[in-house]
Amino acid sequence: MAILSYTSLYSSWRVIKSFYIKWCICLFLLLTAQFVLAEGSKEVTANGGYRAYLFSSTLANASFPFPTLGTMKVYVKVGETINVGSSAQGLGGGTINFRAPDGSTYTSGPSTTVGLMASRSQELAGPLPNTGGYTPFTLTVQSGQEGVWEIDFVSPNTTSGATPNPVPANSDWVQSVGQYVNAFDVTVRNSSAQSLTGRVFTNVFSGILGAFNIGFNGIFNILTNDGYQYTMNNNGQAGDGFTFFVNNKGFRTSSGAPSYQSVNATSGNVQDPRAPDTQSDITHKIFFNTPAADLPASAATPGNTTTWLLTAPVAATVGAVSFIGMEGTVGKAGTSPLGANFTFNSTSNGTYTIGIDVNKNGVFTDAIDRTLTGSFSPGANQVYWDGLDGQGNKVPGGNLATYAANASLAITAGEVHFPFFDVERNVNGIILTRTNGIYAPDDTVYWNDSSITIVGTPPNPITNLTGLSSSVNGHKWGTATTDPTDDADFGNNKSIDTWSYIKGGVTASTLTFQLQEADLQTLSLVPVAGCAGQPVTYTIAVKNNGPNDVTGAPFRFNFTADVTNVVVTSAATSGASAVSAGAITATAYNAGLSLANGAVLTFTITGRIAQSATGSINVSASIMRPADVTDPDATNPDAAPPTDPVIECNSAPSGTGCNNIITTQTIYSVAPNVGPNQTVFEYATPTITAANSGTWTQAAHDPFAATITTPATGTTTITGLNAIGVYHFINTNINGCADTVVLNVIVPDMDIPNIFTPNNDGKNDLFKIKDLESYPGSQLIIFNRWGNEVYRADNYLNNWNGGNLAEGTYYYLLNRREHSGAITPIKGWVFLKRTK
């Protein structure tokens, strides 16, 4: 066994002691370091320059077009603790409000101690138990509250306040009683009291420096929705009050596409960064540190919604390129003024070039060919083509009008735009560096300020669309000044965009499509009508004047409820045609027509006019184009498929009127009414009467002819009923409507009474022989009981009233004259009674 000397032992002990001391120091530094982590104004002021006070207000102005109450967002997990502090806590209305993903709300209240960050030293130290730290207001995340919390750092006065004094970023400060928060902090600690970074972000940063001639050096970390990350160094940007945020489009065109231009005002078509993302408009997230590696891909947010967070960068893709008529038909479109949309899906922004080979020679760049260019956004995109060629003329349709288009789609990834509002001067330019993805790190930036009215010093170049290193020229504008009130420079009251992206590949697709046009026409609508209660017939002819065949062209015949029992038939007059889905309702007939170019189809529609109808009936017949087929004089060029032939007919650009619709008025009259049929005796002379009369005639098929005394009058007598049988008399009006009365002629049934009472009571005062009128010229002789003749009538007309004869029994002799001229004597008696 070796024996160590004292010297050796002492030497060994010194080594151990030195190691122990170093280990303790390292451990102390490590333990101390975990408490000085913070997220908020401490990071924003860490790079020198001047302090940008956080604007916290509900009022918008040119510098702050999208105000918030100093809203920050933080991702936290269950069991973690949120530690917050603000220089405005307890001063005036200054407080801190919270909204949890589950809808719970909290506040730090008016305390002047808990949550108060009172000095620069406390800002640097962070929350207790950090040495020298502030007393934080804390909340521990409960079950169901994991996700993104929203935190408002409310200023002492959210509606007014004087501009704060300029303060260097690393100097102490005094909180003003205004719309600003000098300092703020959000520190997340886990259950082991370790501080976590990369959790806090905002959608929009609004700040004020207090003067126009000092610079802001804040450095931020940008996270895009497609997983790319950037660092953005404001690098001395000088604007007293200013706002910036990060999105995927910058300022938009009227159609919502990226304009890739700055705006000559402090307002422009831009997605509100406070609003939720849409499929195509995305506000990227501004972090105060590098986003934490353990952030989820998405998380719950207040309002029962979710938001995206950290994802691995994904290569941008574009696909599903299609040609769709503007009314929805794939591969087919109507000629101008309809046109079509080229549609495709993209995961990112990009630019498109679409060439249409109008002359069909396989080249897409001839003068007559049409070229469409522009930019597109994430999600579903469509590019409208108006159906015109490169020289402004309509590209023709027809059954053989098949064309080709070449779509070249250049995509980008990780696209970020930095709209800066009211930044008077930016003499150093921002430094923007993408830190992940292909070719990272990359500090290339782009801009286009050609629309800005030049005041002061503009960028050089004014437009940069090819890309420049932001480390060399990060979009500089304006000139340094010693005057703190000098706002007269290039960015004053302007909205200036700087952007960057990864250039992706180009996808090319060749599409074929057809253009369709058909001049559809209602050739004729001919009514044949009589009277109420009578049949009516409509004959309608329609034609396709081409040049395209059509399928499913809507045909409609409109009538009133006065037409009933409608029956429709059709027949091809010329060319190929077919009718489908025919349906009759109470007031219309609808069907779909397939008509070849030049085809004519004829409808025959019959019905009956209601007996109660009077005067006239309005009817119309129309044929309407199918979707994505242009009718030259009847096309409403909106995006909706056609549904109303009148709207199609009268729309611009063709103007009012077309050949697709015919409307006519059917004039009819009230039908004659001849009343009930009659039974009459042979040789009688009956009277017939017709209301709403026309002319009387006898039916041609009657076996015996009679005589109509006055055929052209409503009331007439009939003679010549000299044979037993049925006679038909027809009254016909000028519309050809008719009604028939039947006279049933029977043998007379002569009946001679044996009593009559001529006492002037109006009853039985005459000696009437039934049916005597059938035997004109008959003689009546009356005798008394002694055989004396007391009355004689050689042509008795049933008019003997007894004269002055006394009451009593009398005897008659009726010499009935037959129609042959022979006399038939008939004898009998009759009692003449005077008393009542």
Residue, then its C-alpha position, 0 to 999 in steps of 0.5 A: m500500500a502506498i503512503l501519501s506524504y502530507t504535502s501530497l495530501y495538502s496538494s490534493w485537498r487544494v485541488i478538491k477545494s478549488f473544484y468545489i468552489k468553482w462548482c458552487i459558483c457555477l451552481f449559484l450562477l445557474l440557479t440565479a440565471q433561471f430567475v432573471l429570465a423574463e419576457g416583455s419590455k426587458e427584451v425590447t430594450a436590451n439592444g440600446g437605442y431608446r425606449a418604445y413605450l407600449f401604447s395602451s388605448t382604445l382610440a385609433n389614430a394615424s400612428f396607431p390604426f389598430p390599437t389594443l390595451g397593450t395586449m400580449k399573449v402567452y402559451v402556458k400549460v396546466g400547473e405553470t404559473i404566470n407572473v406579470g408586472s407593469s409600470a402602470q399597475g395601480l396608477g390611475g386606471g392602470t391594471i392587468n387583465f387576463r382572459a383564459p382559454d376556458g373563458s375565465t377572466y382575472t384582474s390584478g385590480p388596483s393594487t399599488t404593490v402586487g404587479l407593480m414594476a416600479s423601476r428599471s432595476q426591477e424591469l431587469a431583475g424580473p419577478l421575485p424571488n429574483t434578487g431586486g425583482y418586483t412583486p408579481f401578480t400570479l395565476t396558476v393555470q388550472s385544468g382546462q386552461e392550457g393554451v394561449w392566454e391574453i393579457d392586457f397591460v392597461s395604461p393609467n388613462t386609455t383615452s388621453g395623455a401627453t406624449p412621454n419624455p424620450v428615455p434611453a433604453n437602458s435608463d431609468w424612467v417614471q411612469s406617466v399618467g397617459q395612454y402608455v405603459n413604460a415597462f411590462d413583463v410576463t414570466v412563465r414558471n413551471s412547478s419547479a420555479q424555473s422560468l421559461t422563455g419563448r412563450v410570450f408573443t403579440n399580434v401587433f406592436s404599437g409604441i411611442l418614442g417621445a421624439f422624431n429624432i431618436g431610434f428604436n433598436g428592439i429585436f423581435n422573433i417572428l414565427t410564421n404559420d408555415g413554420y419559418q422563423y425570422t429575427m427582426n431588428n428595428n435597428g434605430q427605426a425613428g418614428d415618434g408614434f408607430t405601429f407594425f405587425v407581420n402578415n403574409k400579404g402586406f397591403r392588399t389589392s381590391s381583390g384581396a391579393p398581395s399588392y407588394q406595394s406601400v400605401n401613400a396614406t396611413s390606411g390601406n387594404v390590410q388584414d386587421p392584426r387583431a382579427p382572427d386569421t382566415q384561410s388566406d389572410i394570416t397574421h404572423k406572431i411576434f415573439f420576444n424571444t426565440p419561440a420555445a421548442d416545446l410549443p404545440a402546433s396549435a392551442a386553445t384561445p379565449g373565445n372557444t377558438t384555436t390558433w396555430l403555434l410551432t410547426a416544422p417548416v413545410a415546403a410550399t405546394v400548389g396544385a388542383v389547377s382547373f378551368i371552371g366556367m364562372e357559373g360552375t361548369v368544369g372545362k367549359a365556359g361561356t364566351s364573353p361577357l361570361g368568361a371563366n376562372f382558373t382555380f388552384n390551391s396553394t399552401s403559400n403566396g406566389t405569382y402566376t402567369i397563365g397563357i391562353d392559346v387563342n389561335k390554337n397554334g401551340v404557342f401561348t405568347d402570340a399577340i392574339d393570345r391572352t396572358l394573365t399575371g398576378s399574385f396568389s395567396p394560401g388556400a383556394n385561388q381563382v383567376y378570372w378571364d373575361g373571354l377576350d383575346g390579347q387584342g380585346n376581342k371576344v374569343p369565339g365559341g362553337n362545337l369545335a371551339t376547344y382551346a388550351a391554356n398554360a398555367s405557370l405558378a411560382i410559389t413562395a414559402g415563409e412569406v413575411h410582410f412588415p407594414f410600418f405605420d407613420v414611421e417618419r424615418n428609418v435611416n439604418g433600415i431594419i435587419l431581417t434574417r430568416t433563421n431556418g429553412i433552405y439557405a438559412p440564414d438569409d437576410t434578403v428583403y424587398w420593397n416597392d415604394s413607388s406609390i409614395t409621394i416623395v417628401g424628404t429622403p426616399p429609399n434608394p432604390i425606390t423599388n427593390l423587387t429583386g432582393l437586397s441584403s438587409s444587413v447592407n440596405g434594409h429598406k432605408w428612408g429619411t434623413a437623421t435630424t437633431d430636431p425632436t419635433d421634425d416629422a417632415d420626412f418620407g414615412n410621415n403619415k404613410s404605410i410602408d411595407t417591407w417583405s421577405y420570402i423563400k422563392g420556391g419552385v414553379t409548377a406548370s399545368t396545361l389545360t384544355f377547355q371549350l367556349q360555348e355560345a348559342d343564340l336561343q330564340t322563341l320563334s312564335l307563340v300562336p294562340v287559338a282560343g274561343c270562349a270561357g269554358q271552351p278549349v284553347t290551344y297554343t303553338i310555340a316554336v323554339k330554335n337554337n341559332g348556334p353555334n353550339d349545341v345546348t343541353g338542358a336549356p330551360f324552357r318555360f310557358n307561363f299562363t294564368a290559373d284561368v287555363t286548366n286541364v293543360v296537356v303538352t306535346s312536342a315534336a322536332t320540326s328540324g334538327a335533333s332535339a329532345v325534351s326532358a323533365g317536363a312538369i306542369t304546375a298551376t300556372a307554368y310548364n317547365a322543361g329542359l331542352s336539348l337542341a342541336n345547332g339549327a334545330v327547331l322544336t314545336f310545342t302544342i299546348t292545349g287546355r280549357i278556359a275557365q267558365s268564370a274567366t272574362g276578357s283575356i289571358n296573358v301568356s308567355a313562352s321563353i327559352m333560357r341559356p344553360a349555365d356557362v353558355t353565352d346567349p348574345d342578347a340574353t346573358n346576365p354576366d354575374a357568377a350565378p347560374p341563370t334562373d330568370p329569363v327576364i333578367e337574362c334578357n334585359s341585363a347589360p351589356s346586351g341591354t333591354g330586350c331579346n329574342n328569347i321571350i314572346t308574350t301575347q294576349t289571348i282574347y276570348s269572349v263569353a260563350p253563348n248560353v241557350g238555356p235548357n232543352q225543350t220538349v214540344f209537340e209536332y207542328a208547334t212553333p216554339t221560341i228559343t233564346a240565347a244569352n251572349s248570342g251569335t247566329w242560330t243554325q240547325a245541326a246538319h245531322d238532324p233527320f228533318a229540317a225546320t225553319i229558323t225565323t230570325p237566325a241572327t237574333g238572340t230570340t227566334t221562333i222555329t217552324g216546320l216541326n212537322a215530324i216526330g224526332v229530335y232537332h238541334f239548334i246551335n248558337t255560334n258567336i264570332n269566336g266560334c264558341a257555340d251552345t246547342v239547344v235540343l227540341n224534342v218533338i212529340v205527338p200532341d196530347m190533346d186534352i179538352p176540359n169539361i169545366f171552366t170558370p170565366n169569373n175574371d179571377g185570372k184562373n181558368d177564365l178561358f176554354k183552353i184546349k191543350d195542344l190546339e196550337s198544333y192544329p191551326g184552323s180548327q173550328l169550334i161551335i158551342f150549343n146550348r141544351w136546346g141545340n141552339e148555336v151560341y158561339r162559333a170560331d172558324n180558327y179557334l185560338n183558345n180564347w172563348n170566355g163564355g161571353n154573356l152566356a148563363e152558367g150551365t152545361y153547353y155542348y161543343l163540336l170541335n172540327r180539328r183540322e189535320h195537317s193533311g187538310a182533313i177534318t176530324p169532328i170531336k164532340g163533348w160537353v163543358f160546364l160553364k161556371r160563373t160563381k166563385 
